[in-house]
Amino acid sequence: MIATRKAISLAAWSLLFVSSPLLANDVYVCKQGAQERHVGITYANEGSAVPCQVNYTREDGMSQGLWDAQYEKGYCERKADEFAEKLRSFGWDCTKQGS
């Protein structure tokens, strides 16, 4: 019973990211030569730190969700910071924009 409720709850949260407009806030713009990448955090609800998702977008428009959090505030921000730092270690110049 508890496992079923948990599965339903997780499915509902997953649908939230698919069905509702997400609000982008913090974005890292990373550049290397003529290439540009974005590491952004999207929030499902304005003014709320969770649920959230970290997305990585290339200049060709290809986007990938890297991490998400349903309950842990600060998780997406920490993961976006870490990923931007990883890109810096590969020679990218990453600048944080947004709030």
N, C-alpha and C positions, 0 to 999 in steps of 0.2 A: 504494500500500500504506500509506504513512504517512498520507495523507489519509483513507483508510478507517478506520484505527485512531483517528485524531483524532475523526472523526465519531462512531464508536461510543463513544468515551470521553465526548464531550460529551453524547450521548444518555443515557448511563448517569448522568451527573451531573444532568441535567435530571430524570430519573426519581426521583432521590433526593429532590428537593424536592417531588415530587408524591406519592410513595408512602410516605415515612417521616414520623413525627411530628417536627415541627420544634420546637426549643426556643427560646422567646422570652427574650431577656435585656434588653438596653437598649431603652427605649421613651421617646420624647418624647410628652408629653401636651400638645397645643396647644389653647388655648381662645380664642374670640373671641365675646363675648356668650354666648348660649346654645349655641353650636356647639362641638363638640369633635372633634378629629382626633388620630390616633395615627400616629407614625412609629416603626416598630419594626424591630429586627434579629432575624432568626431564624437559628439555627445548626443544621446537620444533626446535629452530634455534640456532646454535652455536653463542655465543656472545650476545644473546638477552635474557633479563630477562622475557619476555612474548612472546608467551603463555608458560605456565608452568603447571606442575601437581605435587602434593605431593602423593607419593605412600608409602604404608606400606607393608613390605614383611616379612613373618615368615620363620623360618628355613626349613619348609616343602615345601617351594616354593610358598605357597599361597600368592597372592598379591592383594592388594585392592587400588584403587585410592580414596584418601580421599578428596582432594580439587584441584581446578584448577583455573587459572586466565587467562583471555584473554588480558587484558589491564593494570591492576594494578601492577606496578612493586613493588617488595618487598613482595607481598601478600604470595606467596608460601614459601618464606624463613621464614616469620613470623609464618605461620601456622606450618611449619616443626619444628621450634624452640619450639613453644608452645606444640606440640604433644610430642616431646622428653622430655620436662619438665614434662608433664603429666605422661609419662612412668617412669621417675625418681621418681615421687611421689608414684608410685606403687612398688618401690624397684629395678628398672632396672638401670644399669650403662650405660649411653649413652655418646658416644664420637663422636664428629663431625670430619668427614674426608672429604677431597676434598678442593676446593678453598674457 
